[in-house]
Structures are given as C-alpha cells and as structure tokens.
Amino acid sequence: MTSRILIPILWLALSSAAHATQPQLSLVATWVSSEPEGTEILSYQPKTRTLAVSNSEAGKIDLVSLARPNLPMNIRALDLELPDSHTINSVAFHPDRDVLAVAVAGPVGSVGEIQLLDLHGKVLARYAAGHGPDDVHFSPSGEWLAVANEAEEYWAEGGKWHSHPGSVTLIDLTEGLLEGVVREVRFKPLPQRHGLTTLDAGRFLEREIDGEEVEIPFDSGDPAHLEPEYTAFAPDEATVYVSLQENNGIAVVDTASATVRGIIALGVTEHMADLDDDGRVSFTETLRAFREPDQIAVTPDGRYLVTADEGDTDPKASKTRQGPAGGGRTLSVVDLVAAEVIGDTGNQLDEAAHAAGIYPDGRSDNKGSEPEGVITFEAESRAWAIVALERADALVLVDLEEPSAPQVREILSLRGEGDGKLAPEGIVAFEQDGVRYVATANEKAGTVSIVAIEF
C-alpha cells in the first residue's frame, strides 16, 4: 500500500517554524490505461473537469473524467489513426473551449504538425510545426499556442552527423481557432559564454540511430544542436520561456514579434551528493554540475521561473568528478527580472528520497533521482512547486517562500506494493471543490497518479 512518507526531522523542524501544520501529499487514486506503458503528457480542463492523457506508444489520447478525483472514470479514447512513423508527443487543453491541441511528429527529416481536435477526435484545424515538436502549450487566455520543436533526430552524411535546427513555433489564435497564424522562431548560434554548455566542455549527445546507441560530439553553439524541450508562458502572455536542456539555458522569446530576446545561462550548481553506485548511500562528495533542465514553470506572479534539473548530456559527463557533471539533481529558481539563477534545492531532493527509502543508489553516478517534471501554484499566501522524480518514482513539495532558498517540505512515494518502475513524466496541478490536486502520467506503468495536497 502506498503511504505518505515524511521528510527528515531537520526539515520538519524548519517546516513547523513556518507552518501551523505540516503540508501533506496523499495518493487518492490511480487511473490505469489500457496500454502497459506510454502515458506521457497530461492536460486538465477545469470547466469540464476532464484530464487528457497522451499515449506515445499507442498513438491515442485518453479522456478521463475527474468529476470525482478519487474515482477517475474513462470517457473515451481518441485514436488519431496516425500513419507509420508518426507519434503523439504532447497534448494541451484549451483553457475554456472543448478543444485539444496535439503535437504530432513525423518520420525523420519531416516537419511535424499541431492538430486541433474536438473532444470526439474530429480534426478542426492543422498547423505546421517545426522538426520534432515535443511540447505544446496554450497561453492562459487560449489566444496563443507555443510549440517546442526538439529536432533531436540525427543522420550521417559525408562523414559527419547532421540534424535539423531546433525551433519554437508560435501560433497566433487571436482571430479564432481556425484562423491561426503560424510563425517559427529560429535560433542564431549561441554565444560561447560562461554558464552555458560551451564547446570546450567536451559533451556528447547519446542518441539511438537505426537501433544502435551512438554518441555525437555536442557543439552547444550550433543551431542544429539546439533542442528546445519545454515551454512556459508568462502570465501576461508577452513572453514564452523555453528550456534548452543540453545547452544549460533558458530562451526568452517575445510572443508578439516571435523573436528571441535573450538566453539565460543557468550555470553550475555545487552541493554534496552520493556519486558512487556501490550499494551504500553517503552524501559526502561534492557534485559540480550543469543544471540541464527538462520541464520549467513560471510562478503565478510571473516573477520567477523554476526548473527541474534532470540532465541530458551523455553518461560519461554525468559520471565525471572533475566537473561540471551533467544534471544538477535540483530544482532551481530563476529571477526573471535579473535574468539569473538565485537559488536551488542543493541535495534536498535526493536526501528526501533517501529518507523515504526510495533513493535509487544505482543512479548515484548518473543524475541521481532525476527531477524531470515541475509545476507551480499558490497557497498559504506563497508560491509552491511540485517536482516529479523520474528515477525515485516520487513527488516532492517545495516551498518557494524564500525564492533564493527553496525548501523541501514533504515527499510522497507513488509506488504501491509490487509496483515496478513508474517514471512520472507529465505533471499537472488543479483545484477542485476547495482541494488542490496534482496528477502525474507514469510513462513506464501506463498509469496516472492523482494526489491531494493539504495544508
């Protein structure tokens, strides 16, 4: 039986000084897909209390009623009947219309598209995207769509590796969902500057090509090696932030002009960690690592950006003790006014997982618990974040009251008795009938966990 596991005594003492009661995370339900794995990205629509769940393996989207979050019910499955070599990479609900945006990637070398569907699967509109669209988000008003085109496919030609440049697609829907105007944001070569993954860092990208794992020398400044991962709108919709995971940066994109205003370099985190896969957990060595964030989220007031620092450059970079290694194992906080990192969680995420008995020591020499997903919300007159730990199969509640010193308040293991690997991927927060919830899509298990948050 899955149980709520509290964090170490030190953190409980810190929490009790700030809260009359300890915040609690509790698993209230698990929705099980008809597919054994592939549940990847989630989107929630408050109006209909419906969850959309994309399944990359099956090429379909499940619609699930959360009218009663403790009793999720299947509504229907939308089969997009995609041709071979096409995949669903992301799904997003329009905030108040019964419309879904779906990112569809085509075969290697082809551009992708965004399909707008009604809730019965009818295609209402199709819009061109870039190569390998990997993430799609509506703006808060629903008047814009942002798409991160990762373009991570490579091919060999003339003795060299080649890839299409990554990009961001912005779709202006101010004239209507069927009258969208598509603009592609292209990147210039990144500067070789402090805080980004520079050319002399000696990084490689590990990619699967024709069924074989290959390592490709990584040139952070080359637009072909820019792989936009995740997007987040500012509350006023004037700006879209884009994580450049392998490049260790955040792109700042102006929505109206569809241009890159700047790149925020995320630099290096330094903290104690367990760096040996040896069956013993001891957080006694210094980790120096590029953060390399996957998912990102903006705080409700628009002042800060938080990053889930998973890491993605090749394992040799992750294992190095000379540093910087790959993957910060942290949640980091970026001040969007100063355009700089002002704080991170240090080793709190891995320490919380260890205290809960779920730390993956087999990953100690390669990115630890791997924070992958992150969302933010406001409660108790402050901002909070929830981080999904892919390798520890857990959710962590982080207090952002002091943005320069984010504090872990609680961890929840999502595993039940006999459960195998879950790998929480997509994550979404919502409020219903006065209760706050978070849901995660567990990619390796074909399930969705629904968790209540109580203060």
C-alpha positions as CSV (number, residue, x, y, z in Angstrom):
1,M,0.0,0.0,0.0
2,T,1.4,3.4,-0.9
3,S,1.9,5.6,2.1
4,R,2.8,9.2,2.8
5,I,6.4,9.4,4.0
6,L,7.5,12.4,5.9
7,I,10.8,14.1,5.4
8,P,13.7,14.2,7.8
9,I,13.5,15.8,11.3
10,L,15.6,18.8,10.3
11,W,13.1,19.7,7.5
12,L,10.2,19.0,9.8
13,A,11.6,21.5,12.3
14,L,12.0,24.1,9.6
15,S,8.5,23.5,8.4
16,S,6.9,23.7,11.8
17,A,8.5,27.1,12.3
18,A,6.8,28.3,9.2
19,H,3.5,26.4,9.3
20,A,1.0,25.5,12.0
21,T,0.6,22.1,10.4
22,Q,2.8,20.0,8.1
23,P,1.7,20.1,4.4
24,Q,0.6,16.6,3.3
25,L,0.6,14.8,0.0
26,S,-1.7,11.7,-0.3
27,L,-2.4,9.4,-3.2
28,V,-6.2,9.4,-3.7
29,A,-6.5,7.4,-6.9
30,T,-4.6,5.6,-9.7
31,W,-6.1,5.6,-13.2
32,V,-4.9,2.6,-15.3
33,S,-4.6,2.9,-19.1
34,S,-5.4,0.1,-21.5
35,E,-1.8,0.3,-22.6
36,P,1.0,-1.2,-20.4
37,E,3.1,1.9,-20.9
38,G,3.4,5.2,-22.9
39,T,1.2,7.5,-20.7
40,E,3.3,10.6,-21.1
41,I,1.8,14.1,-21.0
42,L,-1.3,15.4,-19.2
43,S,-3.6,18.4,-19.5
44,Y,-6.5,19.3,-17.4
45,Q,-9.6,21.5,-18.2
46,P,-11.4,22.9,-15.2
47,K,-14.6,23.7,-17.0
48,T,-15.3,20.0,-17.8
49,R,-13.2,18.5,-15.0
50,T,-11.5,16.4,-17.7
51,L,-8.0,15.1,-17.9
52,A,-6.4,14.4,-21.3
53,V,-3.6,11.8,-21.3
54,S,-1.4,11.3,-24.4
55,N,0.0,7.9,-25.1
56,S,3.0,8.0,-27.3
57,E,3.2,4.2,-27.8
58,A,-0.4,3.7,-28.8
59,G,-0.9,7.0,-30.8
60,K,-4.0,7.9,-28.9
61,I,-5.4,10.3,-26.3
62,D,-7.5,9.2,-23.4
63,L,-10.1,11.5,-21.9
64,V,-10.7,10.8,-18.2
65,S,-13.4,12.4,-16.0
66,L,-12.1,13.8,-12.7
67,A,-15.6,14.9,-11.5
68,R,-14.6,12.8,-8.5
69,P,-10.8,12.8,-8.3
70,N,-10.8,9.8,-6.1
71,L,-12.7,7.8,-8.7
72,P,-11.4,8.7,-12.2
73,M,-13.7,7.4,-15.0
74,N,-12.9,6.7,-18.6
75,I,-14.8,9.0,-21.0
76,R,-13.4,7.9,-24.4
77,A,-10.1,7.2,-26.2
78,L,-9.3,9.3,-29.3
79,D,-7.3,7.2,-31.8
80,L,-5.7,9.6,-34.2
81,E,-5.0,6.8,-36.7
82,L,-1.6,8.1,-37.4
83,P,0.5,6.8,-40.3
84,D,3.5,4.6,-39.5
85,S,6.5,6.6,-38.1
86,H,4.2,9.3,-36.7
87,T,3.9,9.8,-32.9
88,I,1.9,11.9,-30.5
89,N,4.4,13.9,-28.4
90,S,2.2,16.2,-26.4
91,V,-1.4,17.3,-25.7
92,A,-2.9,20.5,-24.3
93,F,-6.4,21.5,-23.4
94,H,-7.7,24.9,-24.4
95,P,-8.4,26.7,-21.1
96,D,-12.1,27.2,-21.8
97,R,-13.0,25.7,-25.2
98,D,-13.7,21.9,-25.8
99,V,-10.6,21.7,-28.0
100,L,-7.3,19.8,-27.7
101,A,-4.0,20.7,-29.3
102,V,-1.9,17.7,-30.2
103,A,1.8,17.8,-31.2
104,V,2.4,15.1,-33.9
105,A,5.9,14.3,-35.1
106,G,6.5,12.7,-38.4
107,P,9.3,10.5,-39.8
108,V,13.0,11.5,-39.5
109,G,13.6,14.5,-41.7
110,S,10.0,15.7,-41.9
111,V,8.3,18.6,-40.2
112,G,5.6,18.0,-37.6
113,E,2.2,19.5,-37.1
114,I,-0.3,20.7,-34.5
115,Q,-3.8,19.2,-34.8
116,L,-6.7,20.9,-33.1
117,L,-9.3,18.3,-32.2
118,D,-12.8,18.4,-30.6
119,L,-13.5,16.1,-27.8
120,H,-14.7,13.4,-30.1
121,G,-11.5,13.4,-32.1
122,K,-12.6,15.4,-35.1
123,V,-9.8,17.4,-36.6
124,L,-10.8,21.1,-36.6
125,A,-7.5,22.5,-37.9
126,R,-4.0,21.6,-38.7
127,Y,-1.0,23.9,-38.3
128,A,2.6,23.4,-39.4
129,A,5.2,22.9,-36.7
130,G,9.0,22.5,-36.9
131,H,11.0,19.3,-36.8
132,G,10.2,17.0,-33.9
133,P,7.5,19.0,-32.0
134,D,7.9,17.8,-28.4
135,D,5.8,20.1,-26.3
136,V,2.7,22.2,-26.9
137,H,1.0,24.7,-24.5
138,F,-1.9,27.1,-24.8
139,S,-1.3,30.6,-23.2
140,P,-3.6,31.3,-20.2
141,S,-6.2,33.1,-22.4
142,G,-6.0,30.4,-25.1
143,E,-5.1,33.0,-27.7
144,W,-1.6,31.6,-28.4
145,L,0.0,28.2,-28.8
146,A,3.7,27.6,-28.2
147,V,5.5,24.5,-29.5
148,A,9.0,23.4,-28.6
149,N,10.4,21.7,-31.7
150,E,13.2,19.5,-30.3
151,A,14.6,18.2,-33.6
152,E,16.7,15.6,-31.9
153,E,16.9,13.2,-34.9
154,Y,20.4,12.8,-36.5
155,W,21.7,11.2,-39.6
156,A,25.1,10.6,-41.0
157,E,26.2,12.2,-44.3
158,G,29.7,13.0,-45.7
159,G,31.3,11.5,-42.6
160,K,29.5,13.9,-40.3
161,W,26.4,13.9,-38.1
162,H,23.6,16.2,-39.2
163,S,20.4,17.4,-37.6
164,H,17.7,19.9,-38.4
165,P,17.9,23.0,-36.2
166,G,15.6,23.1,-33.2
167,S,13.0,25.9,-33.1
168,V,9.9,27.3,-31.4
169,T,6.5,27.6,-33.3
170,L,4.1,30.3,-32.1
171,I,0.5,30.1,-33.4
172,D,-1.5,33.3,-33.0
173,L,-5.1,32.4,-32.4
174,T,-6.4,35.8,-31.6
175,E,-8.6,35.8,-34.7
176,G,-10.1,32.4,-33.9
177,L,-9.0,28.7,-33.5
178,L,-9.5,28.1,-37.2
179,E,-7.7,31.3,-38.3
180,G,-4.3,30.8,-36.7
181,V,-1.2,32.5,-38.0
182,V,2.0,30.4,-37.7
183,R,5.4,31.9,-37.0
184,E,8.5,29.9,-36.4
185,V,11.2,31.2,-34.1
186,R,14.6,30.3,-35.2
187,F,17.8,30.5,-33.2
188,K,21.1,32.1,-34.1
189,P,24.3,30.3,-32.9
190,L,24.5,30.6,-29.1
191,P,27.4,32.5,-27.7
192,Q,30.3,30.6,-26.1
193,R,29.7,32.2,-22.7
194,H,30.0,31.4,-19.1
195,G,27.1,29.4,-17.7
196,L,26.1,27.7,-21.0
197,T,27.4,24.3,-22.1
198,T,30.3,25.6,-24.1
199,L,32.1,23.8,-26.8
200,D,35.2,23.1,-24.7
201,A,33.0,21.2,-22.1
202,G,33.6,18.0,-24.1
203,R,29.9,16.9,-24.1
204,F,28.3,14.2,-26.3
205,L,24.7,13.5,-27.1
206,E,23.6,9.9,-26.8
207,R,21.1,9.1,-29.5
208,E,19.6,5.9,-30.9
209,I,20.1,5.7,-34.7
210,D,18.9,2.6,-36.7
211,G,18.6,0.7,-33.4
212,E,22.1,1.5,-32.2
213,E,23.3,3.9,-29.5
214,V,25.7,6.4,-30.8
215,E,27.5,9.4,-29.2
216,I,27.5,12.6,-31.2
217,P,30.0,15.4,-30.3
218,F,28.0,18.2,-28.9
219,D,28.5,21.8,-30.1
220,S,26.3,24.0,-27.9
221,G,26.6,27.0,-30.2
222,D,25.4,25.2,-33.3
223,P,21.6,25.8,-34.0
224,A,21.5,22.1,-35.1
225,H,22.4,21.2,-31.6
226,L,19.7,23.3,-30.0
227,E,16.9,21.1,-28.9
228,P,14.1,23.1,-27.2
229,E,12.5,20.9,-24.6
230,Y,9.6,22.7,-22.8
231,T,7.7,26.0,-22.9
232,A,6.1,28.2,-20.3
233,F,4.1,31.4,-20.8
234,A,4.5,34.4,-18.6
235,P,1.1,35.3,-17.0
236,D,0.7,38.3,-19.3
237,E,1.5,36.1,-22.3
238,A,4.0,38.7,-23.6
239,T,6.9,36.2,-23.2
240,V,7.4,32.5,-23.7
241,Y,10.3,30.8,-21.8
242,V,11.9,27.7,-23.4
243,S,14.2,25.2,-21.8
244,L,17.3,24.4,-23.8
245,Q,18.3,21.3,-21.7
246,E,21.5,20.2,-23.3
247,N,22.7,23.8,-23.7
248,N,22.0,24.6,-20.0
249,G,19.9,27.7,-20.8
250,I,16.5,29.3,-21.0
251,A,15.5,31.1,-24.2
252,V,13.4,34.2,-23.7
253,V,11.0,34.6,-26.6
254,D,8.9,37.7,-27.4
255,T,5.4,36.4,-28.2
256,A,4.3,39.3,-30.5
257,S,7.4,39.5,-32.6
258,A,8.3,35.8,-32.5
259,T,11.9,36.6,-31.8
260,V,14.5,35.5,-29.2
261,R,15.1,38.4,-26.8
262,G,17.9,36.6,-24.9
263,I,19.3,33.5,-23.4
264,I,19.5,33.0,-19.6
265,A,22.6,31.0,-18.7
266,L,21.9,28.6,-15.8
267,G,25.5,28.0,-14.7
268,V,26.7,25.3,-12.3
269,T,25.3,24.0,-9.1
270,E,27.6,22.8,-6.4
271,H,26.5,20.7,-3.4
272,M,27.1,17.4,-1.5
273,A,25.9,14.3,-3.2
274,D,26.3,10.5,-3.4
275,L,28.4,9.9,-6.5
276,D,29.0,6.1,-6.2
277,D,26.8,3.2,-7.4
278,D,28.1,0.9,-4.6
279,G,25.1,-0.1,-2.6
280,R,25.8,2.5,0.1
281,V,24.3,5.9,0.3
282,S,26.5,8.7,1.6
283,F,26.0,12.3,0.6
284,T,29.6,13.2,1.3
285,E,31.2,14.2,-2.0
286,T,31.0,17.5,-3.9
287,L,28.9,17.5,-7.1
288,R,29.6,20.3,-9.6
289,A,27.1,20.1,-12.4
290,F,25.4,21.9,-15.2
291,R,21.8,22.1,-14.3
292,E,20.4,21.0,-17.8
293,P,16.7,21.5,-17.0
294,D,13.8,19.5,-18.5
295,Q,10.5,20.9,-17.6
296,I,10.1,24.5,-16.4
297,A,7.2,26.5,-14.8
298,V,6.6,30.2,-14.0
299,T,5.3,31.2,-10.6
300,P,1.8,32.6,-10.6
301,D,3.0,36.1,-10.0
302,G,5.3,35.9,-13.1
303,R,8.4,36.9,-11.1
304,Y,10.3,33.6,-11.0
305,L,10.9,30.6,-13.2
306,V,11.6,27.2,-11.6
307,T,13.5,24.4,-13.4
308,A,13.6,20.6,-12.9
309,D,17.3,19.9,-13.4
310,E,17.3,16.4,-14.8
311,G,20.4,16.4,-17.1
312,D,20.8,15.0,-20.6
313,T,24.3,15.0,-21.8
314,D,26.0,11.6,-22.1
315,P,26.7,9.4,-19.1
316,K,30.4,10.0,-19.1
317,A,29.8,13.7,-18.5
318,S,27.4,12.7,-15.6
319,K,29.9,10.4,-14.0
320,T,32.9,12.9,-14.0
321,R,34.2,14.0,-10.7
322,Q,36.3,16.8,-12.3
323,G,33.1,18.5,-13.4
324,P,31.0,20.0,-14.5
325,A,28.9,16.8,-14.5
326,G,25.6,16.6,-16.3
327,G,22.3,17.2,-14.4
328,G,22.0,19.3,-11.3
329,R,19.7,16.9,-9.3
330,T,18.0,20.1,-8.2
331,L,15.0,22.5,-8.5
332,S,16.5,25.9,-9.4
333,V,14.9,29.3,-9.1
334,V,15.5,32.0,-11.8
335,D,14.8,35.6,-11.1
336,L,13.2,36.8,-14.3
337,V,13.9,40.4,-13.6
338,A,17.6,39.9,-13.0
339,A,17.7,37.0,-15.6
340,E,19.8,34.8,-13.3
341,V,19.6,31.8,-11.0
342,I,19.2,32.9,-7.4
343,G,18.9,29.6,-5.6
344,D,18.4,25.9,-5.8
345,T,17.5,22.9,-3.5
346,G,21.0,21.6,-3.3
347,N,20.9,17.9,-2.4
348,Q,17.5,18.1,-0.7
349,L,15.6,16.1,-3.4
350,D,18.0,13.1,-3.2
351,E,18.2,13.3,0.6
352,A,14.4,13.3,0.9
353,A,14.2,10.3,-1.4
354,H,16.8,8.5,0.8
355,A,14.9,9.4,4.0
356,A,11.8,7.9,2.4
357,G,13.6,4.7,1.5
358,I,13.3,5.1,-2.3
359,Y,16.6,6.7,-3.3
360,P,17.9,5.0,-6.5
361,D,21.5,4.3,-5.5
362,G,22.1,2.7,-8.9
363,R,21.8,6.2,-10.3
364,S,24.2,7.8,-7.9
365,D,26.9,8.0,-10.5
366,N,24.5,9.3,-13.2
367,K,22.0,12.1,-12.2
368,G,20.5,10.6,-9.0
369,S,16.7,10.7,-8.6
370,E,16.4,12.8,-11.8
371,P,13.9,15.6,-11.3
372,E,12.0,15.8,-14.6
373,G,8.6,17.4,-14.1
374,V,7.7,20.6,-12.2
375,I,4.6,22.7,-11.7
376,T,3.9,25.8,-9.5
377,F,0.8,27.0,-7.7
378,E,-0.1,29.5,-4.9
379,A,-1.4,28.5,-1.5
380,E,-1.0,29.9,2.0
381,S,-0.1,33.3,0.5
382,R,3.1,32.0,-1.2
383,A,4.3,30.1,-4.2
384,W,4.9,26.3,-4.1
385,A,6.4,23.8,-6.6
386,I,5.8,20.1,-7.0
387,V,8.7,18.2,-8.6
388,A,8.4,14.7,-10.1
389,L,11.4,12.5,-9.6
390,E,11.6,10.1,-12.5
391,R,14.0,7.5,-11.0
392,A,12.7,7.6,-7.5
393,D,9.0,7.4,-8.6
394,A,8.0,10.2,-6.2
395,L,6.6,13.7,-5.9
396,V,8.3,16.4,-3.8
397,L,6.6,19.5,-2.4
398,V,8.9,22.6,-2.4
399,D,8.2,25.8,-0.5
400,L,9.2,28.9,-2.5
401,E,8.5,31.5,0.2
402,E,12.2,32.4,0.1
403,P,13.0,32.0,-3.6
404,S,16.8,32.1,-3.0
405,A,16.5,29.2,-0.6
406,P,13.7,26.8,-1.8
407,Q,12.9,24.3,0.9
408,V,11.6,20.7,0.6
409,R,8.6,20.2,2.8
410,E,7.4,16.6,2.0
411,I,7.9,13.7,-0.3
412,L,5.4,11.1,-1.5
413,S,6.3,7.7,-2.9
414,L,4.0,6.8,-5.8
415,R,4.8,3.1,-5.7
416,G,2.4,0.6,-4.3
417,E,3.3,-2.9,-3.2
418,G,4.6,-4.9,-6.1
419,D,4.7,-1.9,-8.4
420,G,7.6,-1.8,-10.9
421,K,9.1,1.3,-12.4
422,L,6.6,4.2,-12.8
423,A,8.8,7.0,-14.2
424,P,6.5,10.0,-13.6
425,E,6.7,12.3,-16.7
426,G,3.9,14.7,-17.4
427,I,2.6,16.6,-14.4
428,V,-0.4,19.0,-13.9
429,A,-1.9,20.8,-10.9
430,F,-5.6,21.7,-10.4
431,E,-8.0,22.8,-7.8
432,Q,-11.5,21.3,-7.3
433,D,-14.1,21.9,-4.6
434,G,-11.6,23.7,-2.5
435,V,-9.0,20.9,-2.6
436,R,-5.7,21.1,-4.5
437,Y,-4.5,18.1,-6.6
438,V,-1.6,17.1,-8.8
439,A,-1.7,14.4,-11.3
440,T,1.3,12.6,-12.9
441,A,1.5,10.4,-16.0
442,N,3.7,7.4,-15.2
443,E,5.3,6.6,-18.5
444,K,6.6,3.1,-17.7
445,A,3.5,1.9,-16.0
446,G,0.7,3.1,-18.2
447,T,-1.0,4.8,-15.2
448,V,-1.9,8.3,-13.8
449,S,-1.4,9.0,-10.1
450,I,-3.8,11.6,-8.6
451,V,-2.5,13.2,-5.4
452,A,-4.3,15.6,-3.0
453,I,-2.3,18.4,-1.4
454,E,-3.4,19.5,2.1
455,F,-2.1,22.5,4.1
